[in-house]
Amino acid sequence: MKMEQIQTKNKIGELRFIFAGTKVWSICNQCTISFDEDKIIKIKHTGYPSNIIFVEPMQLLFNLPGHIPTLIGRGTDEWSLNYSDTLPYTIPEPNF
């Protein structure tokens, strides 16, 4: 993949999704970690010229009938991982 393609793909503020078991580098803990559940993330910074992104973990709230789903930040940690290990994510539509 060319540098230009990588840089145009990953945008700051873009919501992405990672599957359970994906290994990420925790900036606060200074170690590699993985999770038992899928995670929603938001891109905070991008690496140049590589495929590395720095992300903020997010949490989906109010994904219930009659409520408006909302995303909030989850903690103060920042993670580093490969952009290619992520998938696009969109907030679910309200179910009224």
C-alpha positions, 0 to 999 in steps of 0.5 A: 500500500502506498503512503498516499493511500494510507494517509488519506484513509485514516482521518483524525476523529474517524470512528473505527472498530477492533475485534476482541483479541486485537493487540494494542500498545497502551501509552499509559501502561507502556505495554501490549494489551488485548481485550476479551470484547470488541472495542470502538475507537476514535483516531486521535493522531496518525503516524507518518509514513507508516500504518500506525494510528493513535486512538482513544477508546470509546464506549457506546451508551443508550443503545436501547429502544426509545433512546438515542445512542451516544459515544463517550470517551472511555478513560484517559489511556491512548492506544497505538495499533495498525490502521489495517487491524481496524474496521469502519464504525458508525453509531447505530440509529435510534430505535423509536 
